[in-house]
Amino acid sequence: MKKINIILLLISISLFSQNKKQSFDSVDGNRSPNGFIKCATVENEELLRKNNPKRLNDQQFENWLAPLIENYKNSPTLRSETGGIITIPVVVHVIHNGDNYGSNENIRDEQVESQITVLNQDFRKISGTPGFGIGVDTQIQFALAKVDPNGNPTNGINRVNLCRADWNAGTSARTSALVDVEIKPKTIWDANQYLNMWSVNFGTLGLLGYAQFPDASGLPGLNASGGLATTDGVVSNYGTFGSRTIYPAGNYVGTQYDKGRTMTHEVGHWIGLRHLWGDGDCSVDDFCADTPNCNGQFYAGAGEPTGCAGPTQCGFIRQVENYMDYSDDNCMNIYTQNQKDRMLTVMNNSPRRVSLKSSTKDIAIPLFANDAEVIIENSCDVVDATCTSPNPTSSAKKVLLYNRGTSNLTSAVFSYNMNGGSSNNQNWTGNLAPNKYTVVTLTNTAVNGTLNISITSVNGGTDQRTSNNTASKVFGKQLGYANSTSFTFNLVGDSFGTETTWTLKNGSGTTIDSGGPYMDINSGTQILVNNRVWNLPSNGCYVLTVNDSYGDGLFDGVSQGFYTVTSGSTTVVNVPDFIVGGNLENTLVSRISSFTNNSILSTDNFSLLENINLYPNPTKDFINISIPLELGNTIEYEVYNNLGQVILTNKLNKNDFIISTSQFLNGVYFLKLNFENASKTLRFIKN
């Protein structure tokens, strides 16, 4: 039986074209005099509306909110009911690219904790702190989560290696779009139970942070939507996350924005506050009567002639000390009464904000003395874009070992395997205080496949909590099958077709087909390749590379492209994802094997092959195979995992066409049925 291998790789190289069209926020206009982009919430809001036409615009949101605020202000009963302190559970996702703990963007716990301290000082107007100004106590406070989404203990800090040095996509709008699609859905905890914060590296862009405005509901005639729950939260550059005053040893950028007020500002947006100038001029309102109208952006603080003093604008002295202005951190210290009214109204009416009031994720669950948690680290292996290695090896796998117990963790024993194979045991010794972690590299794991790991003992005894000491993760490339040597390629690009090119090369590196660059259009997606057929010789290996010269993949911030490779009715590659960067987590490599038959089949036999089916799919415990009796009474079969490795061989008898799947790990598998002079491969999912 002949075999053909195809490797498909989408690479997005981070080169910024000088000819990029200016129609999509290619130049940031809200930079400070020293080059910082203080806040990209407005730009992000514009993107959210473009991507979700049902999302309320500014005026529609205000039309919904205004009567609710008046009702709150004029109702003593309602004010009494909402007069208690609101505590919001917080999870902070520290996004890094493999740096050691405390190095670069992998900031230390103490820097994260200092940010929560600043939020409470500012929102609660705590006496004796920088947050004690002439403003009001908003009665909103924040606490790092103590329970994770699985019901296990946590310190509210979620460290994730996403294998990318920085998240600078050229402009604030495109960068926020990149973060919203590539970081948030992969890391977010339930936005109904947690305020999600992300600390990321924006590189040389100079962006400090941005937020997602709250959701709204109840507006007649509109299906109100404030944005996806998978993107809800606030984002900050790691160098402006936390306070140098509280934790001087942290990693900060400069001294203007190193006191935690970036997140105070962004959380204000997250609860519904606008910039003081209403993102306009003197005629535009921020919908708070006690914040005087002002004229556009203004940066009070270091380097400005008046320092932290407010100039006269629109007939009023500008309230530069307000957290919703663009002042330096040391100039800010107030929220006003009307801003408080607005925030509490949102907290009592906006769906996801309301649910946070009743969240108990900040309340600790009972803890054990000996409790270890294992989390499998993402791999940052460089993608093999050649045909030299049909199933390339990868680096040894790493896990994060956390101490979630009350006693120091001094020893642990891991049991693990790759692809369900033979088990390995590995000992760890050290000294971890509660909620601290270490990185452990596992031996005998430098292969692709599924890593399964469990902690079998801690501190020389039994781990007292079993719900957080096992994990599984798939490493490597996606493998599919097709019963053909004929493939059809379709490519849909974003609006910037001039950035997109592609090549198909054989195993010797010779280009056998290519396309692009294409034309630009004003907006939207465009079909770049329509049903291009490749009739490829068997016993060959091929590499498809789709490249975007700008560095943002098939995505322009609004329009999302994709590509597919099909064989007959079988989709062997489907890439709708936001592809950027060129690293393993963001670059899809699909290895596809198609089988051709040695013997010529009759038309009838081909028809019989098409009548083979399996069910249920997805499956849990077993699959049934529907096979025409004309194809034989006994059929040999093989089951492949998603790496192309044979994990089961056996025979099917015509009286019992059933295969047990209970012993398989969750994932994608391929069943290859071998007949006398033909074969067919079927895909199924175990869940």
C-alpha angles and dihedrals in degrees: 000000000000122000133203122197124202124188115198119194131177112200124185110193116207097235116134112219116225088212096059110140115254096222095097112056092284090157122047110224099185100070120138120239089264093052103261124135099221099194136359098186093113092050090047090050090055090052092049090054093049090051094043114036090186092062113110117254119225096271094045090051091050091047088055095044103041099071090044090055092049090049090051094047094047098043115081089185093054092046089051091051092050096037095099125096115274113215115196119201111228134201118192116205108205104202116200141150102237100297117153118264108284094015122118112315094355089087122190125259090249092060090051092048091050089060092056088049091054092049091054093046091052102039094041096040090229113202116245094023133098087258093066104101137133091286131091139273103253091201089229119119138170137226132183109249118261097191124053125215090270093055094255126129119269140166090228094253116114114189115200129180107210094172096235122120094215141346100231108139095174102266135039093249095049091043093053088048090052093050092045092055105030104035112023103054090047095052112022122122119213105301090208090063105030140038100231117216125183126202108198142162112252092183117209094340093097094220113153102190152304140207142206115245117236125272120253133207142181099048107143116245095012133095092219119212128170096191136291120312086228091067101036115127145055131293131203137180107253091238092061095041111105134001130290088199092060098033110020094178094067128109107262137166113231126316102273097074103024101104100078099257094123088073092041087057095044095046086053088059090045089058092047108271122142130213112277092250092049087236090285140064135289091301094058121086134211087208094245114110095202095057105078117231113260137186114257129294120347130178113210119186140050114023094016118116093235096039108203094347116113121236123226110263131165089001094304138089106256114248095229091161090067115108090229094063126083098251127135114273094255091056096058126088114131147077113183130229093255091050088052090050090052094048095048091047090053091046089054099044113024106092103231092036091053092052091054091062090067097039114121096191090115092060114092121239121218111289132212129219094236114039124139127181127203124204122180113231121227116253121241096196116153110251115252103232096177136082094236094098118040091193107013122204121240136209123282113282123251130209134192113234111203128189107224094165131095094241124069112267110235103162141016137174122216126202114194145153141189117238093348092299130134116329125248126202122208129181126215126194129181139099120277121177118216113296093009123121143200134200116244122194113212122221123228093025102105093118136086120258141070119331114208117188139171136176109238100182141004129198088000094302145065121314102242094211118051099178095080105035102080131067142164131198135173119230127188140029132333114254125201138168137221131181094227146065092219116091132181121213125203125179127187115187136192123254093283102073092161088073096056128088133152140190136193114207133181125230092277091057095252114144110237098172137007144162146190170021095167136190127285121237131196096254144332134045124307134200107247100169121025119194098324107182123217116195099193127187115247123250091041139117123222135188122209113195121187111191135192113197095203096058103241100096121224091337131092097186094273110031121059120206129193143178136220137195115201136181112203107307092341120098104210098173128025118173112180092143129115098257119197144144108025099254127124097258093052103032120074118217114184120188111201127188119195121191126215125193125246092212127058110247124215120242088253093055092050088053091050091053090056089057094062114107139165130211153227096032118203092035138187110190109005147357128222118217119212107205127169110243090229089074093065144282098257123038127188116219142185129202118211126195120223091276094059094253118142107238100168138023125180146123133270121217119211090238094055114031093170130120122195114230098177092104094054124097117238112278147078121316138177126220114205115196116200118205129179095276105359144043139202131198122209128190123222138171126225115206 
